[in-house]
């Protein structure tokens, strides 16, 4: 199954929460075939889960839409690009949660973006040609990828 794995995985899905396992399972399988360690696979899976969930719940807000995901592996890193045509939203505009605040007083939301930034080495956003483009990168570590 893994012997002829391409260097990139591309997924096009309807923006419904029921498609989330399809997206994350395919990315996990692809990364495992490339030889990534469990910790790296978990980090990427979590970041993708958070990003796609945000697009579905906050970007499209229940309206019909589509999401394009590309997962590319190089000898140095894994690059994930998530594109959608929902309303523009820049994740860098969200303030980092204040964990020192009392739980009852803490602002709801923002943890998904916080986790994406903590688990990935780079998170970049742009709105171009009517679409949101989120690019997340995770550097490979020793014993990660088997090229």
Buried (B, 14 or more C-beta within 10 A) or exposed (E): EEEEBEEEBEBEBEBEEEBBEEBBEBBBBBBBBBBBBEEBBBBBBBBBBBBBBBBBEEBBEEEEBBBBBBBBBEEEBBBBBBBBBBEEBEBEEBEEBEEEEEEEEBEEEBBBBBBBBEBBEEBEBEEEEEEBBBBBBBEBEEEBBEE
